[in-house]
Amino acid sequence: MSGGEPMFDEATLVRFWDYVEKRGADECWLWSGPRDRPGYGNMSVNKIRRRATHLAMEIATNKPWDPAFDACHTCDTPSCVNPAHLWAGTRRDNVLDMVAKKRHYQQLKTHCLKGHPLEGANLKIRKDGRSHQRECLICYQAYRYDWNRKQRLGIENGGRK
């Protein structure tokens, strides 16, 4: 690609924009075409399925998208393809942004599987390598009590050693 040649042919651009519900410059431009399960738009270009957010950034900048980066949303709307709402970041940048905005699935959990609240004195933070997991202290203590009891009795996997 040399000197300002468009990255996409006219037919591809028309097809892309046909899927976009374009609104004001500061509003979300929602993708109405095919989406994956989490809601991110996608479209085939030259028989290759591409993320609509990556295509939007390529169209806006006229530069190829670097696959080492995620298209991160400032608006947190997966179907938004407004380039003003998108920024290129590493996967780590994207996860840190999600955590800062309290959108990580671990942060959304309010109770453990047994219904105990994950807050205050009942919240245990387990440091597992680089990650930090939220755990229910009541369930953790019950598990440790049961594990210690089995160790004292010499029980392993439901039977004797």
One Martini backbone bead per residue (centre of mass of N, CA, C, O) as a GRO file, in nm:
protein
  161
    1MET     BB    1   0.093   0.038   0.026
    2SER     BB    2   0.058   0.362  -0.119
    3GLY     BB    3   0.003   0.686  -0.093
    4GLY     BB    4  -0.321   0.669   0.024
    5GLU     BB    5  -0.435   0.408  -0.018
    6PRO     BB    6  -0.688   0.221   0.021
    7MET     BB    7  -0.747  -0.075   0.198
    8PHE     BB    8  -1.037  -0.076   0.069
    9ASP     BB    9  -1.288  -0.145  -0.107
   10GLU     BB   10  -1.593  -0.021  -0.179
   11ALA     BB   11  -1.763  -0.274  -0.108
   12THR     BB   12  -1.654  -0.309   0.182
   13LEU     BB   13  -1.733  -0.031   0.289
   14VAL     BB   14  -2.036  -0.055   0.238
   15ARG     BB   15  -2.079  -0.308   0.410
   16PHE     BB   16  -1.982  -0.192   0.672
   17TRP     BB   17  -2.177   0.066   0.688
   18ASP     BB   18  -2.444  -0.105   0.681
   19TYR     BB   19  -2.379  -0.212   0.992
   20VAL     BB   20  -2.390   0.094   1.084
   21GLU     BB   21  -2.510   0.300   1.356
   22LYS     BB   22  -2.482   0.616   1.299
   23ARG     BB   23  -2.395   0.890   1.497
   24GLY     BB   24  -2.263   1.078   1.691
   25ALA     BB   25  -1.932   1.140   1.764
   26ASP     BB   26  -1.990   1.068   2.094
   27GLU     BB   27  -2.131   0.815   2.007
   28CYS     BB   28  -2.242   0.516   1.953
   29TRP     BB   29  -2.157   0.273   1.699
   30LEU     BB   30  -2.359   0.027   1.601
   31TRP     BB   31  -2.351  -0.310   1.539
   32SER     BB   32  -2.574  -0.507   1.308
   33GLY     BB   33  -2.422  -0.745   1.258
   34PRO     BB   34  -2.237  -0.985   1.316
   35ARG     BB   35  -2.188  -1.180   1.623
   36ASP     BB   36  -2.064  -1.271   1.903
   37ARG     BB   37  -2.132  -1.373   2.214
   38PRO     BB   38  -2.027  -1.093   2.355
   39GLY     BB   39  -2.093  -0.870   2.094
   40TYR     BB   40  -1.887  -0.873   1.872
   41GLY     BB   41  -1.814  -0.771   1.575
   42ASN     BB   42  -1.829  -0.920   1.236
   43MET     BB   43  -1.631  -0.970   0.923
   44SER     BB   44  -1.579  -1.055   0.598
   45VAL     BB   45  -1.246  -1.043   0.443
   46ASN     BB   46  -1.132  -1.227   0.212
   47LYS     BB   47  -1.238  -1.487   0.385
   48ILE     BB   48  -1.192  -1.320   0.660
   49ARG     BB   49  -1.246  -1.301   0.988
   50ARG     BB   50  -1.337  -0.989   1.144
   51ARG     BB   51  -1.318  -0.736   1.350
   52ALA     BB   52  -1.495  -0.446   1.359
   53THR     BB   53  -1.297  -0.274   1.529
   54HIS     BB   54  -1.051  -0.316   1.345
   55LEU     BB   55  -1.177  -0.202   1.091
   56ALA     BB   56  -1.239   0.080   1.200
   57MET     BB   57  -0.939   0.152   1.251
   58GLU     BB   58  -0.841   0.111   0.960
   59ILE     BB   59  -1.028   0.319   0.830
   60ALA     BB   60  -0.938   0.568   1.005
   61THR     BB   61  -0.604   0.521   0.948
   62ASN     BB   62  -0.500   0.344   0.704
   63LYS     BB   63  -0.407   0.089   0.884
   64PRO     BB   64  -0.296  -0.187   0.992
   65TRP     BB   65  -0.369  -0.427   1.215
   66ASP     BB   66  -0.234  -0.526   1.516
   67PRO     BB   67  -0.254  -0.844   1.661
   68ALA     BB   68  -0.120  -0.756   1.948
   69PHE     BB   69  -0.395  -0.603   1.970
   70ASP     BB   70  -0.653  -0.447   2.120
   71ALA     BB   71  -0.983  -0.320   2.111
   72CYS     BB   72  -1.055  -0.067   2.314
   73HIS     BB   73  -1.309   0.059   2.531
   74THR     BB   74  -1.449   0.351   2.665
   75CYS     BB   75  -1.769   0.250   2.664
   76ASP     BB   76  -1.823  -0.070   2.701
   77THR     BB   77  -1.927  -0.149   2.396
   78PRO     BB   78  -1.898  -0.415   2.195
   79SER     BB   79  -2.070  -0.289   1.932
   80CYS     BB   80  -1.873  -0.062   1.909
   81VAL     BB   81  -1.719   0.143   1.613
   82ASN     BB   82  -1.611   0.401   1.728
   83PRO     BB   83  -1.300   0.539   1.704
   84ALA     BB   84  -1.337   0.735   1.956
   85HIS     BB   85  -1.383   0.457   2.149
   86LEU     BB   86  -1.097   0.359   2.052
   87TRP     BB   87  -0.809   0.154   2.156
   88ALA     BB   88  -0.482   0.051   2.160
   89GLY     BB   89  -0.412  -0.259   2.334
   90THR     BB   90  -0.322  -0.473   2.535
   91ARG     BB   91  -0.438  -0.726   2.713
   92ARG     BB   92  -0.352  -0.599   2.979
   93ASP     BB   93  -0.484  -0.324   2.938
   94ASN     BB   94  -0.772  -0.436   2.913
   95VAL     BB   95  -0.789  -0.571   3.193
   96LEU     BB   96  -0.719  -0.320   3.364
   97ASP     BB   97  -0.961  -0.158   3.263
   98MET     BB   98  -1.177  -0.354   3.365
   99VAL     BB   99  -1.099  -0.341   3.664
  100ALA     BB  100  -1.122  -0.029   3.702
  101LYS     BB  101  -1.444  -0.058   3.603
  102LYS     BB  102  -1.576  -0.313   3.732
  103ARG     BB  103  -1.596  -0.575   3.488
  104HIS     BB  104  -1.498  -0.812   3.621
  105TYR     BB  105  -1.624  -1.114   3.705
  106GLN     BB  106  -1.510  -1.119   3.997
  107GLN     BB  107  -1.642  -0.834   4.076
  108LEU     BB  108  -1.953  -0.930   4.027
  109LYS     BB  109  -1.940  -1.104   4.262
  110THR     BB  110  -2.140  -1.144   4.573
  111HIS     BB  111  -2.146  -1.468   4.580
  112CYS     BB  112  -2.125  -1.773   4.646
  113LEU     BB  113  -2.240  -2.090   4.566
  114LYS     BB  114  -2.369  -2.098   4.879
  115GLY     BB  115  -2.450  -1.772   4.947
  116HIS     BB  116  -2.217  -1.618   5.046
  117PRO     BB  117  -2.076  -1.333   5.113
  118LEU     BB  118  -1.835  -1.116   4.927
  119GLU     BB  119  -1.748  -0.967   5.221
  120GLY     BB  120  -1.546  -0.851   5.431
  121ALA     BB  121  -1.469  -1.107   5.652
  122ASN     BB  122  -1.553  -1.322   5.405
  123LEU     BB  123  -1.306  -1.213   5.243
  124LYS     BB  124  -1.074  -1.383   5.031
  125ILE     BB  125  -0.740  -1.339   4.915
  126ARG     BB  126  -0.593  -1.518   4.654
  127LYS     BB  127  -0.259  -1.579   4.575
  128ASP     BB  128  -0.199  -1.681   4.224
  129GLY     BB  129   0.065  -1.567   4.146
  130ARG     BB  130  -0.061  -1.303   3.952
  131SER     BB  131  -0.327  -1.358   4.082
  132HIS     BB  132  -0.653  -1.263   4.227
  133GLN     BB  133  -0.873  -1.433   4.441
  134ARG     BB  134  -1.202  -1.463   4.532
  135GLU     BB  135  -1.313  -1.579   4.857
  136CYS     BB  136  -1.476  -1.781   5.076
  137LEU     BB  137  -1.415  -1.824   5.406
  138ILE     BB  138  -1.617  -2.040   5.493
  139CYS     BB  139  -1.549  -2.246   5.267
  140TYR     BB  140  -1.245  -2.261   5.318
  141GLN     BB  141  -1.260  -2.365   5.614
  142ALA     BB  142  -1.422  -2.622   5.548
  143TYR     BB  143  -1.215  -2.743   5.359
  144ARG     BB  144  -0.972  -2.750   5.559
  145TYR     BB  145  -1.105  -2.921   5.774
  146ASP     BB  146  -1.157  -3.168   5.592
  147TRP     BB  147  -0.866  -3.211   5.500
  148ASN     BB  148  -0.738  -3.249   5.783
  149ARG     BB  149  -0.912  -3.491   5.866
  150LYS     BB  150  -0.817  -3.679   5.635
  151GLN     BB  151  -0.517  -3.674   5.713
  152ARG     BB  152  -0.547  -3.794   6.002
  153LEU     BB  153  -0.705  -4.063   5.882
  154GLY     BB  154  -0.586  -4.139   5.589
  155ILE     BB  155  -0.757  -4.006   5.368
  156GLU     BB  156  -0.792  -4.079   5.007
  157ASN     BB  157  -1.023  -4.035   4.783
  158GLY     BB  158  -1.238  -4.193   4.995
  159GLY     BB  159  -0.995  -4.367   5.103
  160ARG     BB  160  -0.746  -4.556   5.185
  161LYS     BB  161  -0.391  -4.563   5.178
   0.00000   0.00000   0.00000
